[in-house]
Amino acid sequence: MWRRALLLGIGCMAVGLLIPQPAEAQRSKASRIASAMAAAPTSISRDATIKDWPGKDGKMAVLREGTNGWMCLPSNPRTQYKKNDAMCLDPEWQEWLAAAFENRAPKITKVGYAYMLTADEWGSNTDPLGAKGPTPENQWHYQGPHLMVVYPDVKMLEGIPARPSKMGPYVMMPGSHHAHVMWPVK
């Protein structure tokens, strides 16, 4: 009797391993492209280059070439507090992201825009790229769908609230070279 139960248990586990798990299914190339494209209005995302988050080699794989200068990324699967953080970035924001990865100040020459219209995440307002979880200092908050605006001179952000809000714009990463304005869009 116990042998039959053991064999049944092992058989069920083996079948379970053969069934694609949701995380695996969501990582197909087509689903990553769809995730990335949903982050911005279709007028932008349909002609954007779609890349994937950096792999072990530190490089972003091109999933689809684009023609309009925008780059979209699918939701990052390596984020614990984020259900969806797909984004579409204009060239200024691409520079901002590259600078963030390289831990340097971005070289922003004009106003830049980024969309995260499918955002469903929790994050730090002071260190969104490095924070691993909430602390009393990092202004942990919910970030729903939003537009982000970066300026060539962070002094242009003076007077905009630095506390996260769902009701209007606020400065994320205030006082840093990576400061930018978050515009909730719900």
C-alpha positions in Angstrom: 0.0 0.0 0.0 2.7 2.5 0.9 4.6 1.6 -2.3 1.6 2.4 -4.4 1.2 5.8 -2.5 4.9 6.5 -3.0 4.8 5.7 -6.7 1.7 7.8 -7.1 3.4 10.7 -5.4 6.5 10.4 -7.5 4.4 10.1 -10.6 2.4 13.3 -9.7 5.7 15.2 -9.1 7.1 14.1 -12.5 4.0 15.2 -14.3 4.1 18.5 -12.5 7.7 19.0 -13.7 6.5 18.5 -17.3 3.8 21.2 -17.1 5.1 24.7 -18.0 5.0 26.8 -14.9 3.6 30.4 -15.1 6.9 32.1 -14.8 8.4 30.0 -17.6 5.4 30.6 -19.8 5.6 34.4 -19.3 9.3 34.4 -20.3 8.7 33.4 -24.0 10.0 35.8 -26.5 6.5 36.7 -27.7 5.3 37.4 -24.1 8.4 39.5 -23.3 7.7 41.6 -26.5 4.0 41.9 -25.5 4.9 42.9 -22.0 7.3 45.6 -23.2 4.9 47.0 -25.8 2.1 47.4 -23.2 4.2 49.9 -21.3 3.6 52.8 -23.6 1.0 54.0 -26.1 0.8 51.9 -29.2 1.9 55.0 -31.3 5.3 54.7 -29.6 5.7 51.0 -28.8 4.7 49.5 -32.2 7.9 51.0 -33.8 10.2 50.8 -30.7 13.2 48.5 -30.3 12.3 45.8 -27.8 15.2 44.6 -25.6 15.5 42.3 -22.7 17.0 43.0 -19.3 20.7 42.3 -19.1 21.7 38.7 -18.9 24.6 37.2 -17.1 26.9 38.8 -19.6 25.6 42.3 -18.6 24.2 42.9 -22.1 20.6 43.6 -23.2 19.5 41.1 -26.0 17.5 42.7 -28.8 14.1 40.9 -29.1 12.9 43.1 -32.0 14.5 45.9 -33.9 12.6 49.2 -34.1 12.7 52.4 -36.1 11.6 55.3 -33.9 14.5 55.7 -31.4 12.5 54.4 -28.4 13.5 51.3 -26.5 11.0 49.1 -24.5 11.8 46.5 -21.9 9.5 43.8 -20.6 8.7 43.4 -16.9 11.9 42.4 -15.1 11.5 38.8 -13.7 14.1 39.4 -11.0 12.1 41.8 -8.9 10.5 40.6 -5.7 8.3 43.6 -5.0 7.3 44.3 -8.6 4.5 42.6 -10.4 5.1 44.6 -13.6 7.8 47.1 -14.3 7.9 47.1 -18.1 9.0 50.4 -19.6 9.5 52.3 -22.8 12.3 54.9 -22.9 13.2 57.7 -25.3 16.9 58.3 -26.1 17.4 60.6 -23.0 16.0 57.9 -20.8 18.1 55.2 -22.4 21.1 57.3 -21.4 19.7 57.7 -17.9 19.3 53.9 -17.6 22.8 53.2 -19.0 24.2 55.7 -16.5 22.3 54.0 -13.6 23.7 50.6 -14.6 27.2 52.1 -14.8 26.8 54.0 -11.5 27.6 57.4 -13.1 25.8 60.7 -13.7 23.6 60.6 -16.8 24.4 63.1 -19.7 20.9 64.4 -20.3 20.8 67.1 -23.0 17.1 67.7 -23.3 13.8 66.8 -21.7 13.2 63.0 -21.9 10.2 60.8 -21.4 9.6 57.2 -20.3 6.4 55.3 -19.9 5.5 52.7 -17.4 1.7 52.4 -18.1 1.5 48.8 -16.8 3.5 49.5 -13.6 2.3 47.5 -10.5 5.1 47.7 -8.1 6.4 48.8 -4.7 9.7 50.6 -4.5 12.0 53.1 -2.9 11.7 56.8 -3.8 15.3 57.4 -2.8 17.0 54.3 -4.3 14.7 52.6 -6.7 17.5 50.7 -8.4 19.3 49.4 -5.3 16.7 49.1 -2.5 16.0 45.5 -1.7 13.0 46.2 0.6 11.4 48.8 2.8 13.4 50.8 5.3 12.4 53.8 7.4 14.6 56.0 5.2 13.8 55.0 1.7 10.2 56.3 1.3 8.9 52.8 0.3 5.6 53.3 -1.7 3.3 51.9 -4.3 4.0 52.9 -7.9 1.1 52.4 -10.2 1.0 53.4 -13.9 3.1 56.5 -14.5 5.0 58.7 -17.0 8.6 59.8 -16.0 10.2 63.0 -17.1 14.0 63.7 -16.9 15.5 67.1 -17.3 19.0 68.3 -18.3 19.4 70.2 -15.1 18.0 68.7 -11.9 17.7 72.3 -10.5 14.6 72.5 -12.8 12.9 70.2 -10.3 13.0 72.6 -7.4 9.5 73.3 -6.0 8.1 69.9 -7.1 7.2 67.7 -4.0 9.7 65.0 -3.2 7.2 62.8 -1.3 5.6 60.1 -3.3 2.0 60.7 -4.2 -0.8 59.1 -6.3 -2.4 62.5 -6.7 0.2 64.4 -8.7 3.8 64.7 -9.8 6.7 64.2 -7.4 10.5 63.9 -7.7 12.0 60.5 -7.5 15.6 60.2 -6.2 15.6 63.8 -5.1 19.0 65.5 -4.7 20.8 63.0 -6.9 22.0 63.1 -10.5 19.2 60.6 -11.3 16.4 62.8 -10.0 13.3 62.8 -12.3 9.6 63.6 -12.1 7.1 60.8 -11.7 3.6 61.6 -13.1 0.9 59.1 -11.9 -1.5 58.5 -14.8 -4.5 56.6 -13.3 
